[in-house]
Amino acid sequence: MPQIVFLPNEELCPDGAVAEAEVGETILDVALRNGIHIEHACEKSCACTTCHCIVREGFDELEESDELEDDMLDKAWGLEPESRLSCQAKVVDSDMVVEIPKYTLNMVSEVH
């Protein structure tokens, strides 16, 4: 079973976290199941950038992003070459290290 290491994030997981993941589930679903409340204002429909994350390790093993995700990522704050929308990036059979950026484009945090 693959693991996702979530790097420390001041607000969401100050000490970082390690989570077990199922192949095929999204990074966002793994985070939420483990109490890491990544923003997802569009309810996981690839219509915003609030769930933007950076895959520090394991990026090359992920399926490539599609055109819609790429278009949305162009609007993300702090975009990097290893950026993905966590609602779209699905876990494969290898471990990952994920950074959740400190900021999103959301003016107000959504409550889920």
ABEGO torsion letter per residue (X at the ends): XBBBBBBBBAAABAAEBBBBBBBGBBAAAAAAAAGBBBBBAAGGAGABAAABBBBABGAAABBBBBAAAAAAAAABBGBBAABBBAAABBBBBBBBBBBBBABBABABBBBX
